[in-house]
Amino acid sequence: MNTCGGDLSRVRERFDTWKRESLIDRPERRMFDGKDELRELNDIVYDGPERA
C-alpha cells in the first residue's frame, strides 16, 4: 500500500519523522517503536514476523 504518494525512497524520508509521532489510540507510544529501518517487500511468504 502506498500511503505517501511516492516510491519507497519517499517513505524512507518520512520514516524518521513518523517514528517521533504518537499513536492515536496510545499517545504514550510512538509509531514504529523499536524499528530502525524499512525494507522493500518481496514475494516471499514467511511463517511469522520473526523470520520476516
PDB file of N, CA, C, O and CB in Angstrom:
ATOM      1  N   MET A   1       0.845  -1.169   0.000  1.00  0.00           N
ATOM      2  CA  MET A   1       0.000   0.000   0.000  1.00  0.00           C
ATOM      3  C   MET A   1       0.896   1.240   0.000  1.00  0.00           C
ATOM      4  O   MET A   1       1.831   1.339   0.795  1.00  0.00           O
ATOM      5  CB  MET A   1      -0.964  -0.006   1.220  1.00  0.00           C
ATOM      6  N   ASN A   2       0.612   2.148  -0.864  1.00  0.00           N
ATOM      7  CA  ASN A   2       1.380   3.379  -0.973  1.00  0.00           C
ATOM      8  C   ASN A   2       0.632   4.482  -0.232  1.00  0.00           C
ATOM      9  O   ASN A   2      -0.388   4.976  -0.711  1.00  0.00           O
ATOM     10  CB  ASN A   2       1.619   3.765  -2.466  1.00  0.00           C
ATOM     11  N   THR A   3       1.139   4.866   0.931  1.00  0.00           N
ATOM     12  CA  THR A   3       0.459   5.874   1.748  1.00  0.00           C
ATOM     13  C   THR A   3       1.047   7.264   1.580  1.00  0.00           C
ATOM     14  O   THR A   3       0.522   8.229   2.135  1.00  0.00           O
ATOM     15  CB  THR A   3       0.515   5.481   3.199  1.00  0.00           C
ATOM     16  N   CYS A   4       2.129   7.377   0.824  1.00  0.00           N
ATOM     17  CA  CYS A   4       2.830   8.661   0.719  1.00  0.00           C
ATOM     18  C   CYS A   4       2.662   9.349  -0.620  1.00  0.00           C
ATOM     19  O   CYS A   4       3.013  10.519  -0.771  1.00  0.00           O
ATOM     20  CB  CYS A   4       4.279   8.462   0.977  1.00  0.00           C
ATOM     21  N   GLY A   5       2.129   8.633  -1.588  1.00  0.00           N
ATOM     22  CA  GLY A   5       2.035   9.216  -2.915  1.00  0.00           C
ATOM     23  C   GLY A   5       3.365   9.249  -3.635  1.00  0.00           C
ATOM     24  O   GLY A   5       3.558  10.075  -4.527  1.00  0.00           O
ATOM     25  N   GLY A   6       4.284   8.375  -3.274  1.00  0.00           N
ATOM     26  CA  GLY A   6       5.590   8.318  -3.908  1.00  0.00           C
ATOM     27  C   GLY A   6       6.133   6.911  -3.856  1.00  0.00           C
ATOM     28  O   GLY A   6       5.393   5.953  -3.629  1.00  0.00           O
ATOM     29  N   ASP A   7       7.428   6.790  -4.068  1.00  0.00           N
ATOM     30  CA  ASP A   7       8.042   5.472  -4.025  1.00  0.00           C
ATOM     31  C   ASP A   7       8.659   5.223  -2.647  1.00  0.00           C
ATOM     32  O   ASP A   7       8.491   6.026  -1.729  1.00  0.00           O
ATOM     33  CB  ASP A   7       9.109   5.336  -5.130  1.00  0.00           C
ATOM     34  N   LEU A   8       9.372   4.109  -2.515  1.00  0.00           N
ATOM     35  CA  LEU A   8       9.929   3.735  -1.214  1.00  0.00           C
ATOM     36  C   LEU A   8      10.925   4.770  -0.695  1.00  0.00           C
ATOM     37  O   LEU A   8      11.058   4.934   0.518  1.00  0.00           O
ATOM     38  CB  LEU A   8      10.604   2.376  -1.309  1.00  0.00           C
ATOM     39  N   SER A   9      11.616   5.461  -1.574  1.00  0.00           N
ATOM     40  CA  SER A   9      12.554   6.487  -1.108  1.00  0.00           C
ATOM     41  C   SER A   9      11.816   7.601  -0.365  1.00  0.00           C
ATOM     42  O   SER A   9      12.342   8.152   0.603  1.00  0.00           O
ATOM     43  CB  SER A   9      13.344   7.075  -2.294  1.00  0.00           C
ATOM     44  N   ARG A  10      10.621   7.931  -0.803  1.00  0.00           N
ATOM     45  CA  ARG A  10       9.807   8.946  -0.109  1.00  0.00           C
ATOM     46  C   ARG A  10       9.385   8.439   1.265  1.00  0.00           C
ATOM     47  O   ARG A  10       9.402   9.194   2.238  1.00  0.00           O
ATOM     48  CB  ARG A  10       8.554   9.316  -0.948  1.00  0.00           C
ATOM     49  N   VAL A  11       9.012   7.182   1.350  1.00  0.00           N
ATOM     50  CA  VAL A  11       8.646   6.587   2.642  1.00  0.00           C
ATOM     51  C   VAL A  11       9.846   6.622   3.580  1.00  0.00           C
ATOM     52  O   VAL A  11       9.704   6.956   4.756  1.00  0.00           O
ATOM     53  CB  VAL A  11       8.141   5.125   2.460  1.00  0.00           C
ATOM     54  N   ARG A  12      11.025   6.280   3.070  1.00  0.00           N
ATOM     55  CA  ARG A  12      12.239   6.315   3.903  1.00  0.00           C
ATOM     56  C   ARG A  12      12.519   7.730   4.419  1.00  0.00           C
ATOM     57  O   ARG A  12      12.939   7.905   5.562  1.00  0.00           O
ATOM     58  CB  ARG A  12      13.454   5.798   3.102  1.00  0.00           C
ATOM     59  N   GLU A  13      12.285   8.728   3.578  1.00  0.00           N
ATOM     60  CA  GLU A  13      12.483  10.120   4.001  1.00  0.00           C
ATOM     61  C   GLU A  13      11.573  10.470   5.173  1.00  0.00           C
ATOM     62  O   GLU A  13      11.987  11.199   6.075  1.00  0.00           O
ATOM     63  CB  GLU A  13      12.224  11.081   2.829  1.00  0.00           C
ATOM     64  N   ARG A  14      10.356   9.970   5.175  1.00  0.00           N
ATOM     65  CA  ARG A  14       9.371  10.290   6.207  1.00  0.00           C
ATOM     66  C   ARG A  14       9.500   9.412   7.451  1.00  0.00           C
ATOM     67  O   ARG A  14       8.969   9.761   8.505  1.00  0.00           O
ATOM     68  CB  ARG A  14       7.980  10.155   5.640  1.00  0.00           C
ATOM     69  N   PHE A  15      10.191   8.289   7.347  1.00  0.00           N
ATOM     70  CA  PHE A  15      10.245   7.301   8.415  1.00  0.00           C
ATOM     71  C   PHE A  15      10.710   7.897   9.746  1.00  0.00           C
ATOM     72  O   PHE A  15      10.072   7.671  10.774  1.00  0.00           O
ATOM     73  CB  PHE A  15      11.161   6.171   8.016  1.00  0.00           C
ATOM     74  N   ASP A  16      11.798   8.643   9.743  1.00  0.00           N
ATOM     75  CA  ASP A  16      12.310   9.229  10.992  1.00  0.00           C
ATOM     76  C   ASP A  16      11.301  10.172  11.629  1.00  0.00           C
ATOM     77  O   ASP A  16      11.180  10.211  12.853  1.00  0.00           O
ATOM     78  CB  ASP A  16      13.615   9.976  10.732  1.00  0.00           C
ATOM     79  N   THR A  17      10.583  10.924  10.824  1.00  0.00           N
ATOM     80  CA  THR A  17       9.538  11.812  11.347  1.00  0.00           C
ATOM     81  C   THR A  17       8.414  10.997  11.953  1.00  0.00           C
ATOM     82  O   THR A  17       7.954  11.293  13.056  1.00  0.00           O
ATOM     83  CB  THR A  17       8.991  12.730  10.240  1.00  0.00           C
ATOM     84  N   TRP A  18       7.969   9.976  11.243  1.00  0.00           N
ATOM     85  CA  TRP A  18       6.881   9.130  11.753  1.00  0.00           C
ATOM     86  C   TRP A  18       7.259   8.456  13.060  1.00  0.00           C
ATOM     87  O   TRP A  18       6.408   8.274  13.930  1.00  0.00           O
ATOM     88  CB  TRP A  18       6.502   8.075  10.723  1.00  0.00           C
ATOM     89  N   LYS A  19       8.536   8.078  13.211  1.00  0.00           N
ATOM     90  CA  LYS A  19       8.971   7.412  14.442  1.00  0.00           C
ATOM     91  C   LYS A  19       8.790   8.308  15.667  1.00  0.00           C
ATOM     92  O   LYS A  19       8.637   7.805  16.780  1.00  0.00           O
ATOM     93  CB  LYS A  19      10.434   6.990  14.322  1.00  0.00           C
ATOM     94  N   ARG A  20       8.804   9.607  15.478  1.00  0.00           N
ATOM     95  CA  ARG A  20       8.651  10.541  16.606  1.00  0.00           C
ATOM     96  C   ARG A  20       7.189  10.865  16.909  1.00  0.00           C
ATOM     97  O   ARG A  20       6.895  11.501  17.921  1.00  0.00           O
ATOM     98  CB  ARG A  20       9.403  11.831  16.315  1.00  0.00           C
ATOM     99  N   GLU A  21       6.267  10.433  16.038  1.00  0.00           N
ATOM    100  CA  GLU A  21       4.849  10.741  16.225  1.00  0.00           C
ATOM    101  C   GLU A  21       4.179   9.710  17.126  1.00  0.00           C
ATOM    102  O   GLU A  21       4.528   8.529  17.103  1.00  0.00           O
ATOM    103  CB  GLU A  21       4.132  10.803  14.872  1.00  0.00           C
ATOM    104  N   SER A  22       3.220  10.164  17.912  1.00  0.00           N
ATOM    105  CA  SER A  22       2.490   9.290  18.829  1.00  0.00           C
ATOM    106  C   SER A  22       1.423   8.503  18.088  1.00  0.00           C
ATOM    107  O   SER A  22       0.918   8.926  17.048  1.00  0.00           O
ATOM    108  CB  SER A  22       1.854  10.102  19.959  1.00  0.00           C
ATOM    109  N   LEU A  23       1.096   7.352  18.650  1.00  0.00           N
ATOM    110  CA  LEU A  23      -0.043   6.590  18.144  1.00  0.00           C
ATOM    111  C   LEU A  23      -1.325   7.286  18.571  1.00  0.00           C
ATOM    112  O   LEU A  23      -1.387   7.844  19.667  1.00  0.00           O
ATOM    113  CB  LEU A  23      -0.012   5.120  18.658  1.00  0.00           C
ATOM    114  N   ILE A  24      -2.333   7.266  17.738  1.00  0.00           N
ATOM    115  CA  ILE A  24      -3.595   7.932  18.062  1.00  0.00           C
ATOM    116  C   ILE A  24      -4.270   7.276  19.254  1.00  0.00           C
ATOM    117  O   ILE A  24      -4.741   7.964  20.159  1.00  0.00           O
ATOM    118  CB  ILE A  24      -4.533   7.917  16.856  1.00  0.00           C
ATOM    119  N   ASP A  25      -4.321   5.945  19.260  1.00  0.00           N
ATOM    120  CA  ASP A  25      -5.032   5.247  20.331  1.00  0.00           C
ATOM    121  C   ASP A  25      -4.182   5.015  21.577  1.00  0.00           C
ATOM    122  O   ASP A  25      -4.721   4.671  22.629  1.00  0.00           O
ATOM    123  CB  ASP A  25      -5.532   3.929  19.824  1.00  0.00           C
ATOM    124  N   ARG A  26      -2.861   5.198  21.480  1.00  0.00           N
ATOM    125  CA  ARG A  26      -1.962   5.056  22.632  1.00  0.00           C
ATOM    126  C   ARG A  26      -0.919   6.168  22.583  1.00  0.00           C
ATOM    127  O   ARG A  26       0.208   5.936  22.146  1.00  0.00           O
ATOM    128  CB  ARG A  26      -1.272   3.648  22.644  1.00  0.00           C
ATOM    129  N   PRO A  27      -1.275   7.358  23.018  1.00  0.00           N
ATOM    130  CA  PRO A  27      -0.376   8.510  22.871  1.00  0.00           C
ATOM    131  C   PRO A  27       0.963   8.379  23.600  1.00  0.00           C
ATOM    132  O   PRO A  27       1.905   9.113  23.300  1.00  0.00           O
ATOM    133  CB  PRO A  27      -1.067   9.732  23.360  1.00  0.00           C
ATOM    134  N   GLU A  28       1.052   7.459  24.546  1.00  0.00           N
ATOM    135  CA  GLU A  28       2.321   7.275  25.255  1.00  0.00           C
ATOM    136  C   GLU A  28       3.321   6.460  24.427  1.00  0.00           C
ATOM    137  O   GLU A  28       4.501   6.393  24.772  1.00  0.00           O
ATOM    138  CB  GLU A  28       2.076   6.586  26.601  1.00  0.00           C
ATOM    139  N   ARG A  29       2.855   5.844  23.344  1.00  0.00           N
ATOM    140  CA  ARG A  29       3.718   5.045  22.478  1.00  0.00           C
ATOM    141  C   ARG A  29       3.975   5.764  21.161  1.00  0.00           C
ATOM    142  O   ARG A  29       3.184   6.605  20.733  1.00  0.00           O
ATOM    143  CB  ARG A  29       3.092   3.671  22.216  1.00  0.00           C
ATOM    144  N   ARG A  30       5.077   5.428  20.535  1.00  0.00           N
ATOM    145  CA  ARG A  30       5.464   6.038  19.267  1.00  0.00           C
ATOM    146  C   ARG A  30       5.218   5.072  18.110  1.00  0.00           C
ATOM    147  O   ARG A  30       5.252   3.852  18.273  1.00  0.00           O
ATOM    148  CB  ARG A  30       6.942   6.465  19.303  1.00  0.00           C
ATOM    149  N   MET A  31       4.971   5.655  16.939  1.00  0.00           N
ATOM    150  CA  MET A  31       4.828   4.843  15.732  1.00  0.00           C
ATOM    151  C   MET A  31       6.154   4.147  15.440  1.00  0.00           C
ATOM    152  O   MET A  31       7.221   4.730  15.632  1.00  0.00           O
ATOM    153  CB  MET A  31       4.382   5.715  14.519  1.00  0.00           C
ATOM    154  N   PHE A  32       6.087   2.930  14.987  1.00  0.00           N
ATOM    155  CA  PHE A  32       7.264   2.143  14.608  1.00  0.00           C
ATOM    156  C   PHE A  32       8.267   2.019  15.754  1.00  0.00           C
ATOM    157  O   PHE A  32       9.474   1.949  15.518  1.00  0.00           O
ATOM    158  CB  PHE A  32       7.942   2.770  13.398  1.00  0.00           C
ATOM    159  N   ASP A  33       7.777   1.990  16.982  1.00  0.00           N
ATOM    160  CA  ASP A  33       8.634   1.861  18.155  1.00  0.00           C
ATOM    161  C   ASP A  33       9.496   0.602  18.038  1.00  0.00           C
ATOM    162  O   ASP A  33       8.977  -0.488  17.801  1.00  0.00           O
ATOM    163  CB  ASP A  33       7.787   1.821  19.448  1.00  0.00           C
ATOM    164  N   GLY A  34      10.790   0.753  18.201  1.00  0.00           N
ATOM    165  CA  GLY A  34      11.712  -0.371  18.121  1.00  0.00           C
ATOM    166  C   GLY A  34      12.162  -0.723  16.712  1.00  0.00           C
ATOM    167  O   GLY A  34      12.958  -1.645  16.534  1.00  0.00           O
ATOM    168  N   LYS A  35      11.676  -0.019  15.722  1.00  0.00           N
ATOM    169  CA  LYS A  35      12.062  -0.289  14.329  1.00  0.00           C
ATOM    170  C   LYS A  35      13.142   0.696  13.902  1.00  0.00           C
ATOM    171  O   LYS A  35      13.044   1.892  14.175  1.00  0.00           O
ATOM    172  CB  LYS A  35      10.831  -0.194  13.378  1.00  0.00           C
ATOM    173  N   ASP A  36      14.158   0.194  13.239  1.00  0.00           N
ATOM    174  CA  ASP A  36      15.279   1.034  12.829  1.00  0.00           C
ATOM    175  C   ASP A  36      15.375   1.257  11.328  1.00  0.00           C
ATOM    176  O   ASP A  36      16.059   2.173  10.872  1.00  0.00           O
ATOM    177  CB  ASP A  36      16.544   0.434  13.309  1.00  0.00           C
ATOM    178  N   GLU A  37      14.684   0.412  10.558  1.00  0.00           N
ATOM    179  CA  GLU A  37      14.831   0.511   9.114  1.00  0.00           C
ATOM    180  C   GLU A  37      13.554   0.079   8.407  1.00  0.00           C
ATOM    181  O   GLU A  37      12.670  -0.537   9.004  1.00  0.00           O
ATOM    182  CB  GLU A  37      16.010  -0.334   8.638  1.00  0.00           C
ATOM    183  N   LEU A  38      13.479   0.408   7.146  1.00  0.00           N
ATOM    184  CA  LEU A  38      12.404  -0.049   6.266  1.00  0.00           C
ATOM    185  C   LEU A  38      13.015  -0.949   5.212  1.00  0.00           C
ATOM    186  O   LEU A  38      14.112  -0.694   4.715  1.00  0.00           O
ATOM    187  CB  LEU A  38      11.644   1.152   5.610  1.00  0.00           C
ATOM    188  N   ARG A  39      12.294  -1.998   4.879  1.00  0.00           N
ATOM    189  CA  ARG A  39      12.748  -2.887   3.811  1.00  0.00           C
ATOM    190  C   ARG A  39      11.641  -3.030   2.777  1.00  0.00           C
ATOM    191  O   ARG A  39      10.459  -3.079   3.115  1.00  0.00           O
ATOM    192  CB  ARG A  39      13.157  -4.278   4.375  1.00  0.00           C
ATOM    193  N   GLU A  40      12.036  -3.095   1.535  1.00  0.00           N
ATOM    194  CA  GLU A  40      11.069  -3.278   0.455  1.00  0.00           C
ATOM    195  C   GLU A  40      10.497  -4.689   0.525  1.00  0.00           C
ATOM    196  O   GLU A  40      11.227  -5.649   0.771  1.00  0.00           O
ATOM    197  CB  GLU A  40      11.724  -3.019  -0.929  1.00  0.00           C
ATOM    198  N   LEU A  41       9.195  -4.811   0.307  1.00  0.00           N
ATOM    199  CA  LEU A  41       8.552  -6.118   0.316  1.00  0.00           C
ATOM    200  C   LEU A  41       8.966  -6.921  -0.905  1.00  0.00           C
ATOM    201  O   LEU A  41       9.262  -6.371  -1.966  1.00  0.00           O
ATOM    202  CB  LEU A  41       7.030  -5.971   0.364  1.00  0.00           C
ATOM    203  N   ASN A  42       8.977  -8.232  -0.727  1.00  0.00           N
ATOM    204  CA  ASN A  42       9.247  -9.126  -1.852  1.00  0.00           C
ATOM    205  C   ASN A  42       8.139 -10.176  -1.905  1.00  0.00           C
ATOM    206  O   ASN A  42       7.149 -10.061  -1.183  1.00  0.00           O
ATOM    207  CB  ASN A  42      10.660  -9.800  -1.720  1.00  0.00           C
ATOM    208  N   ASP A  43       8.287 -11.181  -2.735  1.00  0.00           N
ATOM    209  CA  ASP A  43       7.242 -12.188  -2.913  1.00  0.00           C
ATOM    210  C   ASP A  43       7.352 -13.357  -1.940  1.00  0.00           C
ATOM    211  O   ASP A  43       6.552 -14.289  -2.020  1.00  0.00           O
ATOM    212  CB  ASP A  43       7.282 -12.710  -4.316  1.00  0.00           C
ATOM    213  N   ILE A  44       8.313 -13.335  -1.029  1.00  0.00           N
ATOM    214  CA  ILE A  44       8.487 -14.428  -0.075  1.00  0.00           C
ATOM    215  C   ILE A  44       7.387 -14.365   0.979  1.00  0.00           C
ATOM    216  O   ILE A  44       7.068 -13.296   1.499  1.00  0.00           O
ATOM    217  CB  ILE A  44       9.887 -14.366   0.592  1.00  0.00           C
ATOM    218  N   VAL A  45       6.811 -15.531   1.285  1.00  0.00           N
ATOM    219  CA  VAL A  45       5.799 -15.635   2.334  1.00  0.00           C
ATOM    220  C   VAL A  45       6.469 -16.269   3.547  1.00  0.00           C
ATOM    221  O   VAL A  45       7.008 -17.372   3.452  1.00  0.00           O
ATOM    222  CB  VAL A  45       4.548 -16.476   1.860  1.00  0.00           C
ATOM    223  N   TYR A  46       6.439 -15.583   4.683  1.00  0.00           N
ATOM    224  CA  TYR A  46       7.066 -16.064   5.908  1.00  0.00           C
ATOM    225  C   TYR A  46       6.018 -16.659   6.834  1.00  0.00           C
ATOM    226  O   TYR A  46       4.840 -16.305   6.767  1.00  0.00           O
ATOM    227  CB  TYR A  46       7.823 -14.929   6.615  1.00  0.00           C
ATOM    228  N   ASP A  47       6.459 -17.571   7.704  1.00  0.00           N
ATOM    229  CA  ASP A  47       5.524 -18.197   8.638  1.00  0.00           C
ATOM    230  C   ASP A  47       5.370 -17.413   9.935  1.00  0.00           C
ATOM    231  O   ASP A  47       4.613 -17.826  10.813  1.00  0.00           O
ATOM    232  CB  ASP A  47       5.977 -19.599   8.951  1.00  0.00           C
ATOM    233  N   GLY A  48       6.059 -16.310  10.072  1.00  0.00           N
ATOM    234  CA  GLY A  48       5.915 -15.481  11.265  1.00  0.00           C
ATOM    235  C   GLY A  48       6.737 -14.215  11.142  1.00  0.00           C
ATOM    236  O   GLY A  48       7.628 -14.133  10.297  1.00  0.00           O
ATOM    237  N   PRO A  49       6.447 -13.220  11.983  1.00  0.00           N
ATOM    238  CA  PRO A  49       7.136 -11.931  11.878  1.00  0.00           C
ATOM    239  C   PRO A  49       8.618 -11.995  12.212  1.00  0.00           C
ATOM    240  O   PRO A  49       9.394 -11.187  11.701  1.00  0.00           O
ATOM    241  CB  PRO A  49       6.479 -10.939  12.777  1.00  0.00           C
ATOM    242  N   GLU A  50       9.032 -12.932  13.054  1.00  0.00           N
ATOM    243  CA  GLU A  50      10.446 -13.017  13.414  1.00  0.00           C
ATOM    244  C   GLU A  50      11.301 -13.366  12.199  1.00  0.00           C
ATOM    245  O   GLU A  50      12.379 -12.801  12.014  1.00  0.00           O
ATOM    246  CB  GLU A  50      10.653 -14.057  14.522  1.00  0.00           C
ATOM    247  N   ARG A  51      10.828 -14.285  11.380  1.00  0.00           N
ATOM    248  CA  ARG A  51      11.586 -14.697  10.195  1.00  0.00           C
ATOM    249  C   ARG A  51      11.577 -13.627   9.123  1.00  0.00           C
ATOM    250  O   ARG A  51      12.531 -13.514   8.353  1.00  0.00           O
ATOM    251  CB  ARG A  51      11.025 -15.989   9.631  1.00  0.00           C
ATOM    252  N   ALA A  52      10.522 -12.846   9.063  1.00  0.00           N
ATOM    253  CA  ALA A  52      10.422 -11.811   8.033  1.00  0.00           C
ATOM    254  C   ALA A  52      11.464 -10.753   8.280  1.00  0.00           C
ATOM    255  O   ALA A  52      11.552  -9.786   7.524  1.00  0.00           O
ATOM    256  CB  ALA A  52       9.019 -11.185   8.004  1.00  0.00           C
TER     257      ALA A  52
END
